[in-house]
Amino acid sequence: MSMKTTRFIVITLATVLVSPAFAACPAPLAGDTPEVLEANRERLICLQRELSEKADDYQVTVDLDNLDRRFDDLQLKQRFNSLQFTPPKVPDF
């Protein structure tokens, strides 16, 4: 299985498993009663949690992309090293 296929499977599984946990935060309420202020405070905390989770997901995606590039680089180096290239001889003048 290729690295890209593995990465796709991991991201898909993570998305499917985590998606139900992302409940929409409640809409903001108008007013200045203690109950409304508390509800809006809870909404802000919910939005901060969602933002933090999305930032974490983005960081995982960036890390996977970096690992994918490093893996490709290692494969290219290995293929280059297996060529058994001998440099041409430079004639002496």
VENBELGI-V603950 format. One record per residue. N is the residue number from 1. BURIAL is b if it has 9 or more other ideal C-beta (glycine too) atoms within 8 Angstrom, else e. Layout:
BEGIN
n:N burial:BURIAL
n:N burial:BURIAL
END
This chain:
BEGIN
n:1 burial:e
n:2 burial:e
n:3 burial:e
n:4 burial:e
n:5 burial:e
n:6 burial:b
n:7 burial:b
n:8 burial:e
n:9 burial:e
n:10 burial:b
n:11 burial:b
n:12 burial:e
n:13 burial:e
n:14 burial:b
n:15 burial:e
n:16 burial:e
n:17 burial:e
n:18 burial:b
n:19 burial:e
n:20 burial:e
n:21 burial:e
n:22 burial:e
n:23 burial:e
n:24 burial:e
n:25 burial:e
n:26 burial:b
n:27 burial:e
n:28 burial:e
n:29 burial:e
n:30 burial:e
n:31 burial:e
n:32 burial:e
n:33 burial:e
n:34 burial:e
n:35 burial:e
n:36 burial:b
n:37 burial:b
n:38 burial:e
n:39 burial:b
n:40 burial:b
n:41 burial:e
n:42 burial:b
n:43 burial:b
n:44 burial:e
n:45 burial:e
n:46 burial:b
n:47 burial:b
n:48 burial:e
n:49 burial:e
n:50 burial:b
n:51 burial:e
n:52 burial:e
n:53 burial:b
n:54 burial:e
n:55 burial:e
n:56 burial:e
n:57 burial:b
n:58 burial:e
n:59 burial:e
n:60 burial:b
n:61 burial:b
n:62 burial:e
n:63 burial:e
n:64 burial:b
n:65 burial:e
n:66 burial:e
n:67 burial:e
n:68 burial:b
n:69 burial:e
n:70 burial:e
n:71 burial:b
n:72 burial:b
n:73 burial:e
n:74 burial:e
n:75 burial:e
n:76 burial:e
n:77 burial:e
n:78 burial:e
n:79 burial:e
n:80 burial:e
n:81 burial:e
n:82 burial:e
n:83 burial:e
n:84 burial:e
n:85 burial:e
n:86 burial:e
n:87 burial:e
n:88 burial:e
n:89 burial:e
n:90 burial:e
n:91 burial:e
n:92 burial:e
n:93 burial:e
END
